[in-house]
Amino acid sequence: DQIEINKGPNSSIYGSGLGGNIILKSSKNLDKTVNLRSIYRSFNTYQNSISFSKKINKINLFLNLDKIKSDGYRDNNTYDNNRIFGSINYEISKNYTIDLIHFNNSANALIPSSLSFENFINDPSSAAFSWRNVKGGEDYNRSVTGLTFNSKKSKYTSSTTIFFKTFNNNENRPFNYLIEDSDSYGLRHIGKLQLSPFNVSYGLEYSYENYSFNTWDEYGTEDESIITQQTQKRKNYNFFFQLDRSFENSFLTFGIGSNKINYNWVEEINSTSYSYKTKTILSPRVSYNHNLNNSSIFANISHGFSSPNIDETLDENGLVNSEIKPETGWNYELGLIGTAKNNILSYVISLYFMDIKNLLVAQRINFDTYTGVNAGRTSHPGL
């Protein structure tokens, strides 16, 4: 198994997000095994899990069940999380395989919220009075299902995935009761072609999300009344292209991605609707790697973006803020990666500078209201 972490917008194939991405690569060579694990920690916290894997002819099966439960350190801090993950891999032939995965996560978590400085010093395990008084917390369920068809030939490989995601959340808060529902689906295709001396990668991704949320006052009582009832539909389009070229002791990559988002917003109570589109964002990337004896020098310049989430697209009145913009930025990085003699020690040293425009931040309007705003331009240097 392998975990690969891309910092910042350093990947054309896996998206141009400013926050980077995490790629999980798991082995499909599964033997017949059953693993049990149980862990107990402070504050009556325990984690129990069981996993099962088996290979039947051309089918690889894997199933994992996991439960985490805790009383928490603070008042109003209990936590109960249940997860299930399953995968099926079927080898149609030497060149074609199908993968099916499903993940489901349900959790119930009370929220102690923040404390005043005085309470933090004198009674740090206490909960905020307003949240403890209503036993505030969230109860959510999320799932993702994906079906992938893989093709592998001598000079061409491709992978096509269709996916479906759900998210449902009920959150009891001191100021109102929130109900969220989200359903989304999409398609992703990646192709890789060897055209000596180049390796060419291309792809596209489309996703559609239907998100609705309601807020209530005195929810669950005879005096309950609805405060807001809104629906937002979001379409994401992503196209990318990448060209790789190997030399005797070096490697050069050029890539570019195109990203666009369309919104459709409806305020159900007043029958108000609004549609808007972001401008197409082009995100190029150039990287170079030169190999030395036990190390290599690398440099890259890349562009990325981060689109506003659902909450950040609304103003203080709960209406669409058409002036909100995605944050965009350039990342510059120079570094050294290598291993010491006998591979005893490995190291990565990098110097980077990120220049961000239209930085998205949450602005507090009053006690229970935050709205997204573009805060201008910022720089983020680091070592």
Residue pairs with C-beta under 8 A, 6 or more apart in sequence:
1 24
1 25
1 26
1 27
2 24
2 25
3 22
3 23
3 24
3 25
4 22
4 23
4 25
5 20
5 21
5 22
5 23
6 14
6 20
6 21
6 22
6 23
7 20
7 333
7 352
8 18
8 19
8 20
8 302
8 304
8 331
8 333
8 352
8 354
9 16
9 17
9 18
9 20
9 283
9 285
9 302
9 303
9 304
9 305
9 329
9 331
10 20
10 285
10 287
10 300
10 302
10 331
10 333
11 20
11 21
11 255
11 285
12 201
12 240
12 241
12 242
12 255
12 256
12 257
12 283
12 285
13 190
13 201
13 203
13 240
13 242
13 255
14 21
14 23
15 21
15 205
15 238
15 257
16 240
16 257
16 259
16 281
16 283
16 285
16 302
16 303
16 304
16 305
17 304
17 305
17 306
18 304
18 305
18 306
18 327
18 328
18 329
18 331
18 354
18 356
19 306
26 87
28 60
28 89
29 55
29 60
30 53
30 54
30 55
30 60
30 61
30 62
31 53
31 55
32 53
32 54
32 55
33 51
33 52
33 53
33 54
34 50
34 51
34 52
35 49
35 50
35 51
35 52
36 49
36 50
37 47
37 48
37 49
37 50
38 46
38 47
38 48
38 49
39 46
39 47
39 48
40 46
41 47
41 70
42 73
43 70
43 71
43 72
43 73
44 70
44 71
45 68
45 69
45 70
45 71
46 68
46 69
46 70
47 66
47 67
47 68
48 66
48 67
49 64
49 65
49 66
49 67
50 64
50 65
51 62
51 63
51 64
51 65
52 61
52 62
52 63
52 64
53 60
53 61
53 62
53 63
54 60
54 61
55 61
58 90
58 91
58 92
59 88
59 89
59 90
59 91
60 87
60 88
60 89
60 90
61 87
61 88
62 85
62 86
62 87
62 88
63 84
63 85
63 86
64 83
64 84
64 85
64 86
65 83
65 84
66 82
66 83
66 84
66 85
67 81
67 82
67 83
68 79
68 80
68 81
69 79
69 80
69 81
70 77
70 78
70 79
71 77
71 78
72 78
72 79
72 110
72 112
73 125
74 112
74 124
74 125
74 126
74 127
75 112
75 125
75 126
75 127
75 132
76 110
76 111
76 112
76 127
76 131
76 132
76 135
76 136
76 137
77 110
77 112
77 127
78 108
78 109
78 110
79 107
79 108
79 109
79 110
80 107
80 108
80 109
81 105
81 106
81 107
81 109
82 105
82 106
82 107
83 103
83 104
83 105
83 106
84 102
84 103
84 104
85 101
85 102
85 103
85 104
86 101
86 102
87 99
87 100
87 101
87 102
88 99
88 100
88 101
89 97
89 98
89 99
89 100
90 97
90 98
90 99
91 97
92 98
95 151
95 152
95 153
96 149
96 150
96 151
96 152
97 149
97 150
98 147
98 148
98 149
98 150
99 146
99 147
99 148
99 150
100 145
100 146
100 147
100 148
101 144
101 145
101 146
102 143
102 144
102 145
102 146
103 143
103 144
103 145
104 141
104 142
104 143
105 141
105 142
105 143
106 140
106 141
106 142
107 138
107 139
107 140
107 141
108 137
108 138
108 139
109 137
109 138
109 139
110 135
110 136
110 137
111 131
111 136
111 137
111 138
112 126
112 127
112 128
112 131
112 132
113 127
113 128
113 130
113 131
113 136
114 128
115 124
115 126
115 128
119 126
126 132
130 136
130 174
131 173
131 174
133 174
134 172
134 173
134 174
135 172
136 171
136 172
136 173
136 174
137 171
137 172
138 169
138 170
138 171
138 172
139 169
139 170
139 171
140 167
140 168
140 169
140 170
140 171
141 166
141 167
141 168
141 169
142 165
142 166
142 167
142 168
143 165
143 166
144 163
144 164
144 165
144 166
145 163
145 164
145 165
146 161
146 162
146 163
146 164
147 161
147 162
147 163
148 159
148 160
148 161
149 159
149 160
149 161
150 157
150 158
150 159
151 157
151 158
151 159
155 193
155 194
155 195
156 191
156 192
156 193
156 194
157 191
157 192
158 189
158 190
158 191
158 192
159 189
159 190
160 187
160 188
160 189
160 190
161 187
161 188
161 189
162 185
162 186
162 187
163 185
163 186
163 187
163 188
164 183
164 184
164 185
165 182
165 183
165 184
165 185
166 182
166 183
166 184
167 180
167 181
167 182
168 180
168 181
168 182
169 178
169 179
169 180
169 181
170 177
170 178
170 179
170 180
171 177
171 178
171 179
171 180
172 219
173 368
174 368
175 367
175 368
176 215
176 216
176 217
176 219
176 227
176 368
177 215
177 216
177 217
177 219
177 220
178 213
178 214
178 215
179 213
179 214
179 215
179 216
180 211
180 212
180 213
181 211
181 212
181 213
182 209
182 210
182 211
182 212
183 209
183 210
184 207
184 208
184 209
184 210
185 207
185 208
186 205
186 206
186 207
186 208
186 236
187 204
187 205
187 206
187 207
188 203
188 204
188 205
188 206
189 203
189 204
189 205
190 201
190 202
190 203
191 201
191 202
191 203
192 199
192 200
192 201
193 199
193 200
193 201
193 202
194 200
197 245
197 246
198 243
198 244
198 245
199 243
199 244
199 245
199 246
200 241
200 242
200 243
200 244
201 240
201 241
201 242
201 243
201 244
201 255
202 240
202 241
202 242
203 239
203 240
204 237
204 238
204 239
204 240
205 236
205 237
205 238
205 239
206 235
206 236
206 237
206 238
207 235
207 236
208 233
208 234
208 235
208 236
209 233
209 234
209 236
210 231
210 233
211 231
211 232
211 233
211 234
211 310
212 229
212 230
212 231
212 232
213 228
213 230
213 310
214 226
214 227
214 228
214 229
214 230
215 226
215 227
215 228
216 224
216 225
216 226
216 227
217 223
217 224
217 225
217 226
217 227
218 224
218 225
226 269
228 267
228 269
228 318
229 267
229 268
229 269
230 265
230 266
230 267
230 268
230 314
230 318
231 265
231 266
231 268
232 263
232 264
232 265
232 266
232 310
232 313
233 263
233 264
233 265
234 261
234 262
234 263
234 264
235 261
235 262
236 259
236 260
236 261
236 307
237 258
237 259
237 260
237 261
237 262
238 257
238 258
238 259
239 257
239 258
240 255
240 256
240 257
240 258
241 255
241 256
241 257
242 253
242 254
242 255
242 256
243 253
243 254
243 255
244 251
244 252
244 253
245 251
245 252
245 253
249 290
249 291
250 288
250 289
250 290
250 291
251 288
251 289
251 291
252 286
252 287
252 288
252 289
253 285
253 286
253 287
253 288
254 284
254 285
254 286
255 284
255 285
255 286
256 282
256 283
256 284
256 285
257 282
257 283
257 285
258 280
258 281
258 282
258 283
259 280
259 281
259 283
259 305
260 277
260 278
260 279
260 280
260 281
261 277
261 278
261 307
261 326
262 275
262 276
262 277
262 278
263 275
263 276
263 277
263 313
263 320
264 273
264 274
264 275
265 273
265 274
265 275
265 313
265 320
266 272
266 273
267 273
267 318
267 319
272 319
274 320
274 322
276 320
276 322
278 307
278 325
278 326
281 305
281 326
281 328
282 303
283 302
283 303
283 304
283 305
284 302
284 303
285 300
285 301
285 302
285 303
286 300
286 301
286 302
287 298
287 299
287 300
287 301
287 302
288 298
288 299
288 300
289 296
289 297
289 298
290 296
290 297
290 298
292 338
294 338
294 339
294 340
294 341
295 336
295 337
295 338
295 339
296 336
296 337
296 338
297 334
297 335
297 336
298 333
298 334
298 335
298 336
298 337
298 350
299 333
299 334
299 335
300 331
300 332
300 333
301 330
301 331
301 332
301 333
302 330
302 331
303 328
303 329
303 330
303 331
304 328
304 329
304 331
305 326
305 327
305 328
305 329
306 326
306 327
306 328
306 360
307 326
308 324
308 325
308 326
308 360
308 372
309 372
311 362
311 370
311 371
311 372
312 324
312 360
312 362
312 371
312 372
313 320
313 321
313 324
313 372
314 320
314 321
314 371
314 372
315 321
315 371
316 365
316 369
316 371
321 371
321 372
323 374
324 360
324 372
324 373
324 374
325 358
325 374
326 358
326 360
327 356
327 357
327 358
327 359
327 360
327 374
328 356
328 357
328 358
329 354
329 355
329 356
329 357
330 354
330 355
331 352
331 353
331 354
331 355
332 352
332 353
332 354
332 355
333 350
333 351
333 352
333 353
334 350
334 351
334 352
335 348
335 349
335 350
335 351
335 352
336 347
336 348
336 349
336 350
337 347
337 348
337 349
338 346
338 347
339 345
339 346
339 347
340 346
340 347
349 383
350 383
351 382
351 383
352 381
352 382
352 383
353 379
353 380
353 381
353 382
354 379
354 380
354 381
355 377
355 379
355 380
356 377
356 378
356 379
356 380
357 376
357 377
358 374
358 375
358 376
358 377
359 374
359 375
359 376
359 377
359 378
360 372
360 373
360 374
360 375
361 372
361 373
361 375
362 370
362 371
362 372
362 373
363 370
363 371
363 372
363 373
364 370
365 371
